[in-house]
Amino acid sequence: MSLDINHVRSQFPILGREVNGEPLIYFDNAASAQKPNAVLDAMSDQARTAYANVHRGLHTLANETTEAFEGARSTVQRFINAPAPANIIFTKGGTEAINLVASGIGQQIEPGDEIVLSVMEHHSNIVPWHFLRERHGAVLKWVPLLEDGTLDMEAYAEALTPRTKIVAVTHMSNVLGTVTDAAKIVSLAHETGARVLLDGCQAGVHLDVDVRALGCDFYVLTGHKIYGPTGVGVLYGTSEALDALPPYQGGGEMIEIVEQDRVTYNAAPHKFEAGTPPILQAIGLGAAIDWLNGFAFDQVIQHEEDLHQRAIDALATVNGLRVHGQAPGKGPVLSFSIEGIHPHDIAQLLDRYGIAVRAGHHCAQPLMTHLGVSATARASFGIYNTMEEVDAFIEALLKARSMLL
Ligand SMILES: *Cc1c(COP(=O)(O)O)cnc(C)c1O
């Protein structure tokens, strides 16, 4: 049995709307995905029927909310095959998860210690490490790409030295769709004693992630790209890596004992969750994962791959069009440029046809420099997109091209 796309679509109220008089075609999933009723309802039902602050209370609503919140943690744990709920920390997004790790590692950095990044990282996985360069004298080492957008694994192996503190690389590029050989990246880094953080903000929705099989020390997810809400992200860490990391923010919940002249900290995950966490958002993320788990994952992947391939095949016939990133096994994220046309103009004209694509540097300026462009247009596909939408996109793109050239 294959995916019933009409049934999928009927669960996303927003897909019923029009944009500029046309049915919405939403191809901006890599920036943020739409949310099904299951997610919207989970959050509003919780707020309507059983809402209170978590953990601290002894009353019924506090206990019910805590149960739902901790249930979401267990859902995330199973989703990425983490060993225990304590390995899952809720943050306000992917960005905060990376900042949490960088800030902690920063306290252990000596001048000259090295941090290995790839040139296709999102700014969220670059700027926190720049902080360590500016503040602690860390040296950033950049791994280049091969022509097709694959990570250059030879250069990667050469970048590792006994001074490498951490390798922070994407599991799937938000611009090129490249899927990195994460297990290999981890095993090489561990040979030199470096830790590895994998940015799974894109991979989380398109790959079947198994953090134990990958062997990484840290893995980062974001809620709003997995059909969940904004305001919640996930940091997975091994118990050993989390224990070695100092706390990020100070406040309620993350402490054990606070006195006038000393403080001791709670164990993970609470050590890293100062203050009131994103309660409803975490519950919404749990609902998104439960919802996604309701489908056969290989069928979802196949559907997205079919959309992606149809778009690639059609774009190949467009004169002057260049697709950025052709790595084997890449995910359904399609960046392109058309000679003589600014990507912003493409996105604006497509919007007139109700089609949402992104144009810009996609928070990946070092990658734009590497590609020799200032921006690209990007169509990214999700579970609710259809072949007809891909065809309408190509047709509109051809019209836009003839108007702009
Ligand atoms: C979206 C994204 C981020 C940032 O996640 P937020 O939750 O939006 O902060 C980081 N890395 C990649 C690869 C992304 O696509």
The ligand as a Gaussian input file, in Angstrom:
#p B3LYP/6-31G(d) Opt

LIG

0 1
 C       16.908000      25.081000      10.462000
 C       18.293000      24.628000      10.680000
 C       18.985000      24.977000      11.839000
 C       18.417000      25.892000      12.885000
 O       17.344000      25.350000      13.561000
 P       16.305000      26.294000      14.336000
 O       15.459000      25.342000      15.071000
 O       15.553000      27.030000      13.293000
 O       17.072000      27.169000      15.252000
 C       20.260000      24.470000      11.997000
 N       20.822000      23.674000      11.072000
 C       20.175000      23.310000       9.958000
 C       20.841000      22.390000       8.980000
 C       18.899000      23.784000       9.714000
 O       18.269000      23.434000       8.587000

